[in-house]
Amino acid sequence: MNPQPAASREPGQTEPDHPEPGERAPELGWPVGVVSERLAIAAPTLRSWDRRHGIGPSLRTRGNHRRYTELDIRRVLLMSRLTAQGVPAQSAADSVLAMDSQAIAERLEGDRGFAAPGEGDGLGRVPGGSRGPGEPGEPREPGVGGARAGEVEGSEQDATDLVEAIVGAARALDPRTMALLYRQVMRRRDVGRAWVEVFAPALRRVGDLWEEGRLGVQSEHLTSELLQSELRAVVRANRLRVAGLPVVLASADDEQHHLPLLALEAELARHGVASLFLGPRVPSDALVSALRESQPRAVFLWASLARPQAEPFWRDLEIIDWPLEVVIGGPGWPDGIAVPEGPVTVTRVADFGAAVTALVPRPGASVG
């Protein structure tokens, strides 16, 4: 049976069985479980916002049960949107509580761009799972940390806002909000655009704050570890699409940064390109051995730290006896790299998009 709203009066007043002639009917109120289902916000989160920040139900039933009014629900919805954008919970609550009902309605209307296309705002839904006229039939993805899917990254929210939201989640050590941000970014951008416009700037920003002593190393680790998880999820989701000889992806020896490789692996998977991910700090002899065993058509090497003009890897390539394209990326590579004569070619790329173009086979080309 669907839960029914409780008829309630103003806070502290009792609830009459029937309104007196000429008296306004009591306002409807909703229990926390119904509000949780209606807005896709976990009930513990709602109780925490009520207890810690004063964003909660304002009415009481005759049996002294607390209930949310429609205005209370709008406050909760605005609170969830602000926190999803990286605003600290107490600051978000202070802002919401300072607004009257008209200001809250105007702010929610102005923030509709934060909702995913086709999603409602949680205000027109009838408790118990039924929907109001014109509402989409597909269930909404549950939100985390008080944020519904689609409210984090809308079409009108630019990359700068997203970067700051990720930094805010890092500062708060909030993994659920950060993961939701990552997923929403990749839902509306391909991996390449997500990396260039949002992820790389966010990682740089977090790193800069750590160097300045304004963020702990734990925040930096959380930001990178969660991003690794989300990028690998893209690879797993596309495993059945990849085919052909793999592209080897590796960082130069002594190179610890490998998130660019993970982003590249994810984007290649989206294009159906198989890859062999070797990760960071790959010794030269181990890399050459892997090339001999897998015989790929291409290898991508990443270096952010300065590399020497002459190093064993380039000399060791003389054993390669099949056509191999070595694509190098990152600011660490010197100019004028010389490779032994033979079937090996070296291509230097300046950015992420150029790397994808170099590694994705041209239409009609054989991939093995």
C-alpha positions as CSV (number, residue, x, y, z in Angstrom):
1,M,0.0,0.0,0.0
2,N,1.3,3.4,-0.9
3,P,2.1,5.6,2.1
4,Q,-0.3,8.5,2.6
5,P,0.7,12.0,3.7
6,A,-0.2,13.1,7.1
7,A,-2.3,16.2,7.4
8,S,-0.5,18.7,9.7
9,R,-0.8,22.1,11.0
10,E,1.8,24.8,11.8
11,P,4.8,23.6,13.9
12,G,3.7,22.9,17.5
13,Q,0.0,22.9,16.7
14,T,-2.3,19.9,16.9
15,E,-4.0,18.3,13.9
16,P,-7.8,18.6,13.8
17,D,-9.9,15.8,12.5
18,H,-11.7,18.2,10.2
19,P,-11.2,21.9,9.5
20,E,-13.7,24.3,11.1
21,P,-16.0,26.0,8.6
22,G,-14.1,28.8,6.9
23,E,-10.7,27.5,8.2
24,R,-7.9,26.6,5.8
25,A,-7.4,22.9,5.4
26,P,-4.2,21.6,7.1
27,E,-1.1,21.3,5.0
28,L,0.0,17.9,3.8
29,G,3.2,16.5,5.2
30,W,5.4,13.6,4.0
31,P,7.5,11.2,6.1
32,V,11.2,10.9,5.6
33,G,11.0,7.5,3.7
34,V,8.7,9.0,1.1
35,V,10.9,12.1,0.6
36,S,13.9,9.8,0.3
37,E,12.2,7.8,-2.5
38,R,10.8,11.0,-4.1
39,L,14.2,12.7,-4.3
40,A,16.4,9.6,-4.5
41,I,18.4,10.8,-1.5
42,A,19.3,8.3,1.2
43,A,17.2,8.6,4.3
44,P,20.4,8.7,6.5
45,T,21.5,11.7,4.5
46,L,18.2,13.5,5.1
47,R,18.4,12.8,8.8
48,S,22.0,14.0,9.0
49,W,21.0,17.3,7.2
50,D,18.2,17.7,9.6
51,R,20.3,17.0,12.7
52,R,23.5,18.9,11.7
53,H,22.2,21.7,9.5
54,G,18.6,22.3,10.2
55,I,17.4,21.3,6.7
56,G,14.5,18.9,7.7
57,P,10.8,18.6,8.4
58,S,9.0,21.5,9.9
59,L,5.6,20.1,10.7
60,R,4.4,17.7,13.4
61,T,1.4,15.4,13.3
62,R,-1.1,15.0,16.1
63,G,1.0,12.0,17.1
64,N,4.1,14.2,17.3
65,H,5.6,12.7,14.1
66,R,7.7,15.1,12.0
67,R,6.7,15.6,8.4
68,Y,8.2,17.4,5.4
69,T,6.1,20.1,3.7
70,E,6.5,20.9,0.0
71,L,8.7,23.9,1.0
72,D,10.8,21.6,3.1
73,I,11.3,19.3,0.2
74,R,12.3,22.2,-2.0
75,R,14.9,23.2,0.6
76,V,16.3,19.6,0.6
77,L,16.4,19.6,-3.2
78,L,18.3,22.9,-3.4
79,M,20.6,21.6,-0.6
80,S,21.4,18.5,-2.7
81,R,22.2,20.6,-5.7
82,L,24.5,23.0,-3.9
83,T,26.5,20.2,-2.2
84,A,26.8,18.3,-5.5
85,Q,28.5,21.4,-6.9
86,G,31.1,21.2,-4.2
87,V,29.6,23.8,-1.7
88,P,30.3,22.7,1.9
89,A,27.2,21.3,3.6
90,Q,27.0,24.0,6.3
91,S,27.5,26.8,3.8
92,A,24.8,25.3,1.5
93,A,22.4,25.0,4.5
94,D,23.0,28.6,5.6
95,S,22.3,29.8,2.1
96,V,19.1,27.7,1.7
97,L,17.8,28.7,5.1
98,A,18.3,32.4,4.3
99,M,16.0,32.2,1.3
100,D,12.2,32.5,1.3
101,S,10.0,30.2,-0.7
102,Q,10.0,32.5,-3.7
103,A,13.8,32.7,-3.8
104,I,14.1,28.9,-3.4
105,A,11.7,28.4,-6.3
106,E,13.6,30.8,-8.5
107,R,16.9,29.2,-7.7
108,L,15.6,25.7,-8.5
109,E,14.1,26.9,-11.8
110,G,17.4,28.6,-12.7
111,D,19.3,25.4,-11.9
112,R,17.2,23.1,-14.1
113,G,20.2,22.9,-16.4
114,F,21.9,20.7,-13.8
115,A,19.3,18.0,-14.2
116,A,19.9,15.4,-16.9
117,P,17.8,15.6,-20.0
118,G,14.5,13.9,-19.5
119,E,14.7,13.8,-15.7
120,G,12.3,15.6,-13.4
121,D,13.2,17.7,-10.5
122,G,11.7,15.5,-7.9
123,L,8.9,17.9,-7.1
124,G,6.1,16.5,-9.3
125,R,6.4,12.9,-8.3
126,V,3.6,11.2,-6.4
127,P,4.7,9.2,-3.4
128,G,4.6,5.4,-3.7
129,G,6.4,5.2,-7.1
130,S,3.7,6.6,-9.4
131,R,4.5,9.7,-11.5
132,G,2.8,12.8,-12.4
133,P,1.6,13.6,-16.0
134,G,4.4,13.9,-18.5
135,E,7.1,12.6,-16.2
136,P,9.6,10.1,-17.7
137,G,8.9,6.5,-17.1
138,E,12.5,5.4,-16.6
139,P,13.7,5.2,-13.0
140,R,16.2,7.8,-11.9
141,E,19.7,6.7,-11.0
142,P,20.1,7.0,-7.2
143,G,22.1,9.9,-6.0
144,V,24.9,9.7,-3.5
145,G,26.0,12.1,-0.9
146,G,22.7,13.9,-1.3
147,A,23.1,14.4,-5.1
148,R,20.8,13.0,-7.7
149,A,22.2,11.8,-11.0
150,G,22.2,14.6,-13.5
151,E,22.4,17.4,-11.0
152,V,26.2,17.4,-10.9
153,E,27.0,18.1,-14.5
154,G,24.5,19.9,-16.7
155,S,24.8,21.2,-20.2
156,E,25.2,24.8,-18.9
157,Q,27.8,24.0,-16.2
158,D,31.2,24.8,-17.7
159,A,34.5,23.0,-17.1
160,T,35.7,25.5,-14.5
161,D,32.7,24.7,-12.3
162,L,33.3,21.0,-12.6
163,V,37.0,21.3,-11.7
164,E,36.1,23.3,-8.6
165,A,33.4,20.8,-7.7
166,I,36.0,17.9,-7.9
167,V,38.4,20.0,-5.8
168,G,35.7,20.6,-3.3
169,A,35.0,16.8,-3.0
170,A,38.7,16.2,-2.6
171,R,38.9,18.8,0.2
172,A,36.0,17.2,1.9
173,L,37.3,13.6,1.3
174,D,34.0,12.8,-0.2
175,P,34.5,9.8,-2.5
176,R,30.8,9.3,-3.4
177,T,30.3,12.8,-4.7
178,M,33.7,12.7,-6.5
179,A,32.8,9.4,-8.2
180,L,29.5,10.8,-9.3
181,L,31.2,13.9,-10.7
182,Y,33.6,11.7,-12.7
183,R,30.7,9.6,-14.1
184,Q,28.6,12.6,-15.1
185,V,31.5,14.3,-16.8
186,M,32.1,11.1,-19.0
187,R,28.4,10.7,-19.6
188,R,28.3,14.0,-21.5
189,R,31.8,14.1,-22.9
190,D,34.0,11.5,-24.6
191,V,37.0,10.5,-22.5
192,G,39.4,12.8,-24.5
193,R,37.3,15.9,-23.9
194,A,36.8,14.8,-20.3
195,W,40.5,14.5,-19.8
196,V,41.5,17.7,-21.5
197,E,38.7,19.9,-20.2
198,V,38.1,18.6,-16.7
199,F,40.2,15.7,-15.3
200,A,43.7,17.0,-16.1
201,P,43.0,20.5,-14.9
202,A,41.4,19.1,-11.7
203,L,44.4,16.9,-11.0
204,R,46.8,19.9,-11.6
205,R,44.7,22.0,-9.2
206,V,44.7,19.4,-6.5
207,G,48.4,19.0,-6.9
208,D,49.0,22.7,-6.7
209,L,47.0,23.0,-3.5
210,W,48.9,20.1,-2.0
211,E,52.2,21.8,-2.9
212,E,51.0,25.0,-1.3
213,G,50.1,23.1,1.9
214,R,46.4,23.7,1.5
215,L,45.4,20.1,0.9
216,G,46.7,16.9,2.4
217,V,48.3,14.2,0.4
218,Q,45.2,12.1,1.2
219,S,43.1,14.4,-0.9
220,E,45.5,14.0,-3.8
221,H,45.5,10.2,-3.5
222,L,41.7,10.1,-3.3
223,T,41.4,12.2,-6.5
224,S,43.7,10.1,-8.5
225,E,42.6,6.7,-7.2
226,L,38.9,7.3,-7.9
227,L,39.7,8.6,-11.4
228,Q,41.7,5.4,-12.1
229,S,38.7,3.3,-11.0
230,E,36.3,5.3,-13.3
231,L,38.6,5.1,-16.3
232,R,39.1,1.4,-15.8
233,A,35.3,1.0,-15.7
234,V,35.1,2.5,-19.2
235,V,37.7,0.0,-20.4
236,R,35.7,-2.9,-18.9
237,A,32.4,-1.7,-20.4
238,N,34.0,-1.8,-23.9
239,R,35.9,-5.1,-23.7
240,L,33.6,-6.9,-26.1
241,R,34.1,-4.2,-28.7
242,V,37.9,-4.3,-28.9
243,A,39.7,-6.4,-31.6
244,G,42.9,-6.7,-33.5
245,L,46.5,-6.5,-32.4
246,P,46.9,-4.5,-29.1
247,V,48.5,-1.2,-28.8
248,V,51.1,-1.3,-26.0
249,L,50.7,1.6,-23.4
250,A,53.6,2.3,-21.0
251,S,55.4,5.0,-19.2
252,A,59.2,5.4,-19.4
253,D,61.3,4.0,-16.6
254,D,61.3,6.1,-13.5
255,E,58.1,7.7,-14.7
256,Q,55.4,7.4,-12.0
257,H,52.6,9.4,-13.6
258,H,50.3,7.0,-15.6
259,L,46.8,8.5,-15.4
260,P,47.3,9.9,-19.0
261,L,47.8,6.3,-20.1
262,L,44.6,5.1,-18.4
263,A,42.7,7.9,-20.0
264,L,44.2,6.9,-23.4
265,E,43.4,3.2,-22.8
266,A,39.7,4.2,-22.0
267,E,39.4,6.3,-25.2
268,L,41.0,3.6,-27.3
269,A,38.5,1.1,-25.9
270,R,35.7,3.3,-26.9
271,H,37.1,3.2,-30.5
272,G,37.3,-0.6,-30.4
273,V,41.1,-0.6,-30.2
274,A,42.7,-3.3,-28.0
275,S,45.5,-2.3,-25.7
276,L,48.2,-3.9,-23.5
277,F,48.5,-1.6,-20.5
278,L,51.9,-1.9,-18.8
279,G,51.6,1.1,-16.6
280,P,54.3,3.3,-14.9
281,R,58.0,2.8,-14.5
282,V,58.6,0.1,-17.2
283,P,62.3,-0.7,-17.5
284,S,63.7,-0.5,-21.0
285,D,64.6,-4.2,-21.2
286,A,61.2,-5.2,-19.9
287,L,59.4,-3.0,-22.5
288,V,61.5,-4.4,-25.4
289,S,60.7,-7.9,-24.2
290,A,57.0,-7.2,-24.1
291,L,57.2,-5.8,-27.6
292,R,58.9,-8.9,-28.9
293,E,56.3,-11.2,-27.2
294,S,53.2,-9.3,-28.2
295,Q,54.4,-7.9,-31.6
296,P,52.0,-4.9,-31.6
297,R,51.5,-2.6,-34.5
298,A,52.1,0.4,-32.2
299,V,53.4,1.4,-28.8
300,F,52.6,4.6,-26.9
301,L,55.2,5.9,-24.4
302,W,54.5,8.6,-21.9
303,A,57.1,10.8,-20.2
304,S,56.4,13.9,-18.1
305,L,59.9,14.0,-16.6
306,A,62.9,15.0,-18.7
307,R,64.5,12.1,-20.6
308,P,68.1,11.8,-21.9
309,Q,68.8,12.3,-25.5
310,A,70.3,8.9,-25.9
311,E,68.9,6.0,-23.8
312,P,69.1,2.2,-24.2
313,F,65.5,1.8,-25.4
314,W,66.1,3.5,-28.7
315,R,69.2,1.4,-29.4
316,D,67.4,-1.8,-28.3
317,L,64.7,-1.3,-31.0
318,E,67.2,-2.6,-33.6
319,I,65.9,-6.1,-32.8
320,I,62.4,-5.2,-34.0
321,D,61.8,-6.8,-37.4
322,W,58.1,-5.9,-38.0
323,P,56.5,-2.6,-38.8
324,L,56.2,-0.8,-35.4
325,E,55.1,2.8,-34.8
326,V,56.4,4.3,-31.6
327,V,54.2,7.2,-30.5
328,I,55.7,9.4,-27.8
329,G,53.7,11.9,-25.7
330,G,54.4,14.1,-22.7
331,P,56.7,17.0,-22.1
332,G,59.7,14.9,-21.1
333,W,60.9,13.7,-24.5
334,P,63.8,15.6,-26.0
335,D,63.9,16.7,-29.7
336,G,65.8,14.8,-32.3
337,I,65.4,11.2,-31.1
338,A,67.3,8.9,-33.3
339,V,66.2,5.3,-33.9
340,P,68.0,2.4,-35.7
341,E,67.3,2.0,-39.4
342,G,64.5,-0.5,-40.0
343,P,60.8,-0.9,-39.7
344,V,60.4,1.3,-36.6
345,T,59.0,4.8,-37.0
346,V,58.7,7.4,-34.2
347,T,55.8,9.9,-34.1
348,R,55.7,12.6,-31.5
349,V,52.2,13.9,-30.5
350,A,51.5,17.2,-28.9
351,D,48.2,16.4,-27.2
352,F,45.6,13.8,-26.2
353,G,43.6,14.0,-29.4
354,A,46.7,13.7,-31.6
355,A,47.6,10.5,-29.7
356,V,44.2,9.0,-30.3
357,T,44.4,9.9,-34.0
358,A,47.8,8.3,-34.2
359,L,46.8,5.0,-32.5
360,V,43.3,4.4,-33.9
361,P,43.6,2.6,-37.3
362,R,42.3,4.5,-40.3
363,P,39.1,3.1,-41.9
364,G,39.9,0.1,-44.0
365,A,43.4,-0.4,-42.5
366,S,44.3,-3.8,-41.3
367,V,44.7,-4.2,-37.5
368,G,46.0,-7.7,-37.5
